[in-house]
Amino acid sequence: VQLQASGGGLVQPGGSLRLSCAVSGTVFSIAAMDWYRQAPGKQRELVAAITSGGNTHYTNSVKGRFTISRDNANNTVYLQMNSLKPEDTAVYYCNAHLYMSDSDDDYWGQGTQVTVSS
C-alpha cells in the first residue's frame, strides 16, 4: 500500500494548482485524508483534512483559497489551491489513515514541491 502525490510545480502569485494523492494497493477502508506542508526551516503543518463523510477542516491561512475533496471510489484526495501566495511555498504531503484486513495505520505520500514565485 502506498500514497502517490502529484500536481506540484512553479506558479506565479495569484495562480492555481491542483494536487492529487492516490492510494494504491488493497485497503479495506480509508478514514481521514489530509494534506500537510513543510516550508524550509519550519515544522510540518496540517493544511486541510477531510473525513470519510466529507467533513472538512482548514488551517486559517488557507481558508477561502484552498479546497480539499476526495473521490472515495478511486481512493484519491485532492487539494485545489487558488490565489496562491509566496508563503504557500512548501513541500506538500498527503496523509491517510488506512484500514487493512488486520491492521490500520497512517500512511504518507512522498511529497510534492509547490513554489509560488514571480
C-alpha positions in Angstrom: 0.0 0.0 0.0 1.3 3.4 -0.9 0.2 7.0 -1.4 1.3 8.7 -4.6 1.1 12.5 -4.7 1.3 14.7 -7.8 0.4 18.1 -9.2 3.1 20.4 -7.6 5.1 22.9 -9.6 6.0 26.5 -10.0 3.3 29.1 -10.2 3.1 32.9 -10.0 1.4 34.6 -7.1 -2.4 34.6 -7.6 -2.2 31.4 -9.6 -3.7 28.0 -9.0 -2.6 24.4 -8.7 -4.4 21.1 -8.0 -2.7 18.4 -6.0 -3.8 14.8 -6.2 -2.9 11.9 -4.0 -4.0 8.3 -4.9 -3.9 5.3 -2.6 -2.8 2.2 -4.3 -2.9 -1.4 -3.1 -5.6 -3.3 -1.2 -7.3 -1.4 1.6 -10.5 -2.2 3.5 -11.4 1.4 4.1 -9.9 4.9 4.4 -10.7 7.2 7.3 -9.4 10.8 7.3 -7.3 12.1 4.4 -5.1 15.1 4.9 -2.7 17.5 3.3 0.3 18.8 5.3 3.1 21.1 4.2 6.6 21.9 5.3 8.4 25.0 4.3 12.2 25.3 4.7 13.2 25.8 8.3 9.7 25.3 9.6 7.7 22.4 11.1 5.3 20.4 9.1 1.8 21.8 9.5 -1.7 20.5 8.7 -3.2 22.4 5.8 -6.5 20.7 5.3 -8.3 17.5 6.3 -11.4 15.6 5.1 -13.2 12.8 6.8 -14.7 9.8 5.1 -18.1 11.5 5.4 -16.9 14.7 3.7 -16.4 17.0 6.7 -13.5 19.4 6.1 -11.1 21.4 8.2 -8.6 24.1 7.1 -5.9 25.9 8.7 -6.7 29.6 9.0 -4.2 30.8 6.5 -5.7 28.9 3.6 -9.4 29.3 4.3 -11.3 30.6 1.3 -8.4 29.8 -1.0 -7.9 26.1 -0.8 -10.5 23.3 -1.1 -9.9 19.7 -0.1 -12.1 16.9 -1.7 -11.9 13.2 -2.1 -13.1 10.6 -4.6 -13.9 7.5 -2.4 -14.5 5.3 -5.4 -10.9 5.9 -6.6 -9.3 6.3 -3.2 -8.0 9.7 -4.1 -7.8 13.1 -2.3 -7.4 16.4 -4.0 -6.3 19.9 -2.9 -7.4 22.7 -5.1 -5.2 25.8 -4.3 -6.3 29.2 -5.6 -5.0 32.7 -5.1 -1.6 31.2 -4.2 0.9 33.4 -2.2 4.6 33.1 -1.8 4.1 32.0 1.7 2.3 28.9 0.4 5.7 27.7 -1.0 6.5 24.3 0.7 6.7 20.6 0.1 3.1 19.3 0.3 2.5 15.8 1.8 -0.7 13.7 1.8 -1.6 11.5 4.7 -4.3 8.9 5.1 -5.4 6.6 7.9 -5.9 3.2 6.2 -7.7 0.1 7.4 -6.4 -3.2 6.0 -7.9 -6.6 6.8 -6.0 -7.0 10.1 -4.5 -3.6 10.9 -4.7 0.1 10.5 -2.1 2.9 10.4 -1.2 6.3 9.0 0.5 6.4 5.6 2.3 9.3 4.0 2.9 10.2 0.4 6.3 11.2 -0.9 5.7 14.9 -1.1 5.3 17.3 -4.0 7.0 20.7 -4.2 4.9 23.8 -4.6 6.7 27.0 -5.4 4.9 30.4 -5.6 7.2 33.0 -7.1 7.2 35.7 -9.8 
